[in-house]
Amino acid sequence: MGIDTVRTAASDEAAERRREQRGWYFYDWACSVYSTSVLTVFLGPYLTSVAKHAADADGYVHPLGIPVRAGSFFAYSVSLSVIVAVLVMPLVGAAADRTGRKKPLLGAAAYVGAAATTGMFFLGGDRYLLGGALLIVANAAQSVSMMLYNSYLPQIAPPEERDAVSSRGWAFGYAAGSLVLVVNLVLYLAHDSFGVSESTAVRICLASAGLWWGGFTLVPLLRLRDRPTAARTEGKEAATAPGLRRLAATVRDMRRHPLTLAFLLAYLVYNDGIQTVISQASVYGSEELGLSQSTLIGAVLLVQVLAVAGALGMGRLARTYGAKRTILGSLAAWTLTLGAGYFLPAGAPVGFFLLAAAIGLVLGSSQALSRSLFSHLVPPGKEAEYFSAYEMSDRGMSWLGPLLFGITYQLTGSYRDAIVSLVVFFVIGFLLLARVPVRRAIEGVGNPVPERI
């Protein structure tokens, strides 16, 4: 084979890789609108108001006969969604690694989630149970789809490109969230001009996120490729075990790579805090600070815009200082930001906007660099299985954070106490991550070590 032929083959391979990477970015573009418009902005305050409308004289609703304070219903629903995800993700991850057919599984999860989100148009009156059920289905489906999506990263990007590729994916997602939020803001603020009520405007915004999610999912489904995989040695019984047993098998396998498990533990702790802040910030702003829905949308829009710059900028910092140091810096910033949030005066949107700006600058780097760093710590051929464990604390699927938030509010009746209780996740996560020797961890799973990590 001549030199020109080798160069042509390498050029063709690089072009195909870039094409696949561009398709991969578009799944963040597709599903991040759900995370932004639904989970972060509209559904929390709206579902809380629906639950309050259905509550008894003491402010409690009674799903399945269990007394739940209406203000905690949304947080508990987010927490319950991860239980569903825990049962499903390990099964799907093991099947994807065993068969190599990630793409049809990604499509199925995406369209289940998109359908549930679109169905939120019918959430009205006192239908809080319908809202909780749709939230649980959509969150669990997004968790499964993001696990599969993330597991493509080691396959479509060589080690030296992963920080940049992961950061661009997050930037695509934040850009889509910003674009759709602008449209949502116009509809919400001018709903009278469009001849719809405020409630109908919110339900349109919720449903449109599902339509966007389903529509743009076509791009990655057309461009991503399934890859053949080596036959797995596990037996049929292990491969088809229930979700919790499958997860236990994955964790047992991780015990052969204790440094990977140590990083995952740190990530699960600090990302639990990140995701809870994202999912509960709008409830804090509306219920504790008394801010209007338009102010909340504007603040989240600011987060999205600055997160694009944060994700790309921190990706460049990681090339100089390494991903681990950059993540540690972002966790320190998260701790300071939450502490400042506790003291925000009610009815003062300027302070809330400053808080949103700080969150935006560190949000993208925390998530994008964690994903790319973890991709180096996964043994080849087990990407989806390992990312199923990783995903359990990602994109609002955490359960400890919302549970702590909900219990703190239930016990104290104060959203300030609930929001500041989340500081513990960032402090413990920082300490755990600081102790992980990432270079030795990468070598331990047999992957090449990048120059800067």
N, C-alpha and C positions, 0 to 999 in steps of 0.2 A: 504494500500500500504506500503510495507516494506521499510526500509532505503536503502537497496541495490537497490531496484527498482527505488527509487527517485534519487539516485546517478547516476544510469545508464541513466535515462531519462535526467538528467542535463548534463551528459557527452555527450550524443548524440546530445542534443540541442547546446552545445558549439561547437562540431565538425561541425555540419551543419552551424552554424553561421560563423565559420572560413572558411569553404568551400565557402560560399556565399561572404564573404569579399574578398577572393582571386579572385573570378570571377569579383567582382566589381572593383578591382584594374586594371583589364585588359582593362576596357573601357578607362581609362586614358592612358594606354599603346597604345591603338588603335588610339585614336583621337588626342593625343598630338602631333603626328608627323605632322598633318595638321597645328597646331598652330606654330610649330617650323619651319619646312621646307618651308611651303607655306606662312603663314601670316608674320612671323618674318624675314625670310631670302630672299627667292627667288621672291615672287610675287610683293612686293613693288617696288624694283628697276626694275624688268622686265616689269611690267605693266606700270610703269612710262616711261620706254624707248619706249614701244609700243605706248603710248599716244603721246610722243614727236615726234615719226616717223609720226604720223597721224596729228600733229598740223599744224596750218597755219603759215605764216611768223612771226606773233607776238607771237608764242608760245602757242596758245590757241586751244583746241578742242571744238567741239560744239555738245555735246549729247543733243538730242531733241531741237536743236537750241539754247541752253544755252551756252554762252561763259565761259569756264572753263580753267584756266591755267593748262597746262599738268602736271606740278609738283604737283598739288593739286588733281588730278583725283583719285588717289589711296585712299587718306585720305577721300575724299567725298564718295567714294564707301563703305568704311568701315562704315562711318556714316550712309549712307542710309540703310545698312543692318540691323541696329538696329530698324529702323522704321518697316521693314518687321517682325522682331522678336517680336516687341511690339504688332503687330496685331495677331500673331499666338500663342505665348507662353501662354498667359492667358487662351485661349481656351483649349489648350492641357493640361495645368496644372489642370484646373478644371475638365476636362474629366478623367484624370488619378486618381484624388482623388475620384471622384464620382463612377467610375467603378472599381478601384483597378487594372486596366490592364495597368500597366506602361510599361511592357516589350515589347509588340507589338508596342507601340508608340515610345519607345526608338529605336527599330529596324528600324522602318520606317524613323525616322529623321536621324539616322546614315547613312542609305544607300542612302538617297537623297543627303546628304552632301558628301558622298564618291563618288557618281556618278558625281556630279558637279566638284569635285576636280580632278577626273580622266579625265574629259573633258577638263581640262586646257592644256592637251597635244596639243590641236588644237589652242591654243592661239599663234598667230604669225603674222608677217607682221604689218599691221595697225589695227588689230582687237581689239582695246581697248574696244569697247562696249561689245564684247563677254567676254573679261576678267572681266569687271566690273559686268556683269550679273552673271557670274559663281561665282565670289567672293561674291556677295550679297546672292545668293542661298546657297552657302556652309557655309557662316558665320551664316546666319539665321538658317539653319538646325543644325549646331553645337550648337548654342545657345539653341535650343529646346532640343536636345539630352542631353546636359550638365545639363539643368534644371531637366530633369527626372532622370539622373544619380545621381545628388546631392541629390535629394529627397529620395533616398534609404538610405542615411547615418543614419538618426534616426531609421530606421527599422532594419538595420543589425549590429548596434553597440550600446551597452548601454552607458550611459553618460560618464562613466569613461574611455571608450576606444576610444571616438570619435576623440580627438586630434591626437592620434597615428594612427588610421585608416585613417583619412583624410590626414595626413602627408605621410603615405605610398602610398596612391593613387597618390599624386602629385609626389612622388619620382619615382614611376613606370613610370609616364608620362615623366619626365625629362630623365630617363634612356633610354626610347625608342627614345626620341628626339635626345639624344647623339649618339646612335647607328646608326640611319638612317642618321644623319648629317655626320658621318664619311664616310659612303658609298657615300652620295651626294658629299662630298668634293673630294673623289677619282675620281668620274665620271666627276665632273666639271673641276678639274685641269688637268686631263689626257684625256679630250674629244677627242683630236686629235688621241691619241693612240687607242681609241675605234671607231674611224672612224665617229664621229659625230661632228657637229658644236657646238659652244658655246650655241647658242639659242636652239638647239635640246636637249643638255644636260640639260639645265634649264627646258625645258618642260617635259623631262623624270622624273626629280626630282619632279616636281609638280604632275604629274600623279601617280607616285609611292606612294606618300603620300595618295592618294585616295584609291589605291589598298590595302595598309597596313591598313588603317582605316576600310575598308569593311571586310577584312579578319579576323582581330583580334576581331572585334565586335562579332563574333560567340561565343567567350568564355563567356563574360557576359550574352549573350542571353541564353546560355545553363545552367548557374549556378544561375542566379538571379531568385527569385520567386515572382510571383504576390501574393498579399495578399487581402483577402476580406476586404471590407470597409463598414462602417455604412452608411445607406442611408442618403443622404444630404437633408436638408429641403428646399433648394432653389427651385423655380419653374423652369419649362422648359424654360420659356422665358429668365430668368437670366442665366441659364446654357448654353444657345446657343447664348447669346448676342455677338455682334461683339467684336473684341479683345480689343479695347480701353474701351468699356463699361465693359467688363469682368475685365480688369485691374482696372478700377475705383471701381468696386465692391470689388475686393481684397483689395485695399487700404482702402476702407471704413471699411472693416472687421478689417484691421490692426489698425484702429483708436481705436478699443476696447483694443488694446495692444500698447499703445503709446511708450513704451520703446523699443519694437521690431521695431517699425517704426523709432525711433530715431537711433537705430543701423544701420538699413538698409540705412537710409539717409547718415550716415557717410561712410558706405561701398561704396555706389554708387558714392560718391564724390572721395574718395581716390583711389578706384579701377579703376575709369575712367582714372585717371592719370597713374596708373600702366599699364593698357591695351594699352593706347596710346603710352607710351614709348616703349612697346614691339612691337607694330605694325609699329611704325615710326622710330625706331632706325636705321634700315638698310638703310632707305632713307636718314636719317641724315648723316650716315657714308659715303654713296656713293656720295651724291650730295654736301654736305657741306664740309666734310673732305677729299673728293677725295680718299677714300680707295677702294681697289680692292674687287671684289666679294669674292675671296678666303680669304682675311683678315676678311671680314664680317662673312663668314661662320665659320672661326676659332674662332672669338669672341663669336658668338652665341653658338658654341660647348662648349666653356669655361663656358658660362652662364649655360648651361644644366648640365654639370658635377658638378659644384659647387652648383647648385640648389638642386641636390639630397642630398648632404651633408647638405645644408642649411635647407631643409625641415625636414630632420630627426633630425638634431641638434637642431633647434628651437622648434621642437615638444617636445624634452626633456626639453628645457628651460621652456616651457609652463607648464610642470608638476611641476616646482619649483616656478616660478613667476606668473603663470596664463597666459591664452591666451591673455587677453586684454593688459597687460603690454608689453608682447612680441610683439604684433602687433604695439603698440605705438612706441616702440623702432625701429621697422623696418621702420615706416613712417618717423621718424627723419632721418634715414639713407638714405631713398629715396630722401629727400629734399637736403641733402648735396651732394649726388651723381649727381643730376641734375645740381646743381650749379656748380660743378666741370666740368660737361660735356660742359657747355657753353664756358669754356675757353680752351677746347682742341685745340691744334694747328692742322691745316690742314696737311695731309700727314704724320702724326705721329701715326703709329699703336700701339706703346707701351702704350700711354695714353688711347687709345680706349680699349685695352685689360684690363688695370687696372679698367676702368669704368665698363667693362663687368663683371669682377670678383666681384666688389662691388654689382652690380645688382644681380648676381647669388646667393650670400650669403643671400640676404634679400627677393628675389623673392618668393621662396617656402614657407617661413614662413608667409609672408603677405597673400598669397592666401589660403594655407591649414588651417591655424588657423582661418581665417575669416569664412571659410566654416563651420568648426566644431563649432565655437562660435555661428554662426547663427542657426545651427541645434538645439541648446538648446532653442532658442527663438521662435520656431515655434509651434503653438498649435497642439496637436496630431490630425491626420486625415486630416491635410491641408498642408502636406509637399510639394507636387508638386505645389500647387497653390501659396504658399509663395515663394518657390524657383524660380517660374517664374519671380517674381519681383526681386529677388536676382540676377538671371542670366542676367538680362538686362544690367548689367554693367560688365559682366565677359567675359574673354577670347577673347578680341578684339572686343566685341560687343558694346562697349560704343559709344555714338554719340557726346557728348559734347566735349570730349577730341580731337578726330580727327577733329571735326568741328573747334575748337579753333586753332588747329595746322594748318589746311588748310587755315583758314581766316588770321591768323598771317602771314603765308608765302605769301599769296596773296597780303596782304597790304604792307609788308616790303620787300619781295623778299629774306629774310634771314631765313635759317633753324635754325640758332643759336637762333634768337628771338623766333622762333616757339617752339623749344625744351624747352627753359627756361620758356616760358609762362605756362608750365604744373606744375610748382612749386605750383601754387595756389591750385591745387587739393589736394596736400599732406598736406599743411598747414591747409586748412579748414577741411579736413578729420580728421586730428589729433585732432583739437579743438573739433569737434563734437563727436568723439569717446570718448575722455577724459571725457565728461560730462555724458556718459551713465552708470547708475548703473546696471551692468550686473546681479548681484545676484538677485536684486529685479525684473529685467526683466524676468529672468528664472522662478522665483516663480509666476510672474504674469500670465504666460501662463499655469501654472499647471505642469511643468516639474520638476524632481528632480535636485537639485543643486549639481554639483560636488564639491569635497573638494577644488580643485584649479581651478579657472576660471578667 
